[in-house]
């Protein structure tokens, strides 16, 4: 007998509750204008434990209280059911992750029912059910067709024990959150969602979240990380080559005493091809934490200072310059940036103060161990002398643009979202690779792309890549041979839209826009 969960039975059971159970439960409720939403979404880990009892009791108390106060309360329950922990537990138990997960759901549901919580079970969802994940496969295809989902090679956190990519948040002190294994940096071809396109919108819409705690809004805005500044070109001395840097402090340009490139900057890679010591340095950087140790390699090249004739500054490759931020190249101004100061002290570079605090005279002001990062008046800066930092920034950006050596620039820290995972128990990414090299979305009519049925789930089943007979397919239009994408979605994909689904959990469409608006506006 197949260990696969019998969808037919489940679907039949579910059909009984598929009749659309409305937010409005009685006619009287219909007149109620106020809504209150408490959406539950546990991971079906096994049996209910006291943590669940505590949480869901608290939720239930609030739900009942609000109901008694005349609110129309939405209090659904559903299961965040895909993911690596289920797969590993199933391996231990010698079960299929699907039967293991549905068994847990059954047990936990019966225990929650015994507790008598005022949950609306008619809206129950399980994200590993094709009736749920077929919708997100469609979202992905729509995003792929409009250029919002794309594949690129990227450096990732690789967990060698769990054999999958981890998000930065899943790496704690350099170790995998579940396995505890030392995380490796690895280059992999990954699917991404272009969330960075919406950085400005995400930031400005934070203002509309009137009921959100300020603390959370600040965290969100730091995460998006908008920086206003400039890009500036530095000419490499005796070479027909420029290095462009991103800076938020163009006002400090007269205090620049070095340039630094990330280890992956194209010039670093170019030089390392002929310079073995640089190559060794770059390899060594992989094991260094730039927060703790700042290391550099002097390339021997010099850059011309863009505003001081004849002044030349050394060019380093440094581990603390990030590839993925700005342009992966900086000018260092040690007097006014702590990282740059630590670096300058280590490598004996000049420290030139160009901003002076108020109430201290220029001859007394000294930089010792701490960089001065506050506002003040410009010194040692030619035509900027005497100006306040803000005014100096504006003035220098205009000069940079007049000289055509750069321009004003806004950067965001928010990166595109890497959604590929290499493990079995997730939603298959609906893409096929045709033998002529075309990458195609699976046709709507062929959705959902379901996981393969496996008699005996074991170590080698944990990657779709290893499951022959599933990945081989044909292009429905040309009949050419094709392979299915063997990555699955990160489970954050499921948990990023379940609350929409709760508004009308048995709808053919993924969600009901009208209902969602109704709740969101209350
Ligand atoms: C010169 C400078 C002088 C800077 C100064 C700061 C203080 P935020 O605010 O976080 O956006 N930077 C730029 N690209 C970088 C990269 N790829 N890796 C590491 N550091 C990078 O920070 C922007 C500042 O971070 C930039 O402004 C740059 O250093 C550095 F007194 O330029 B600054």
Boltz pocket constraint, residues with backbone or C-beta under 6 A from the ligand:
constraints:
  - pocket:
      binder: B
      contacts: [[A, 225], [A, 226], [A, 227], [A, 246], [A, 247], [A, 248], [A, 249], [A, 250], [A, 252], [A, 262], [A, 320], [A, 321], [A, 322], [A, 323], [A, 324], [A, 325], [A, 326], [A, 327], [A, 328], [A, 329], [A, 330], [A, 331], [A, 332], [A, 333], [A, 335], [A, 336], [A, 337], [A, 411]]
      max_distance: 6.0
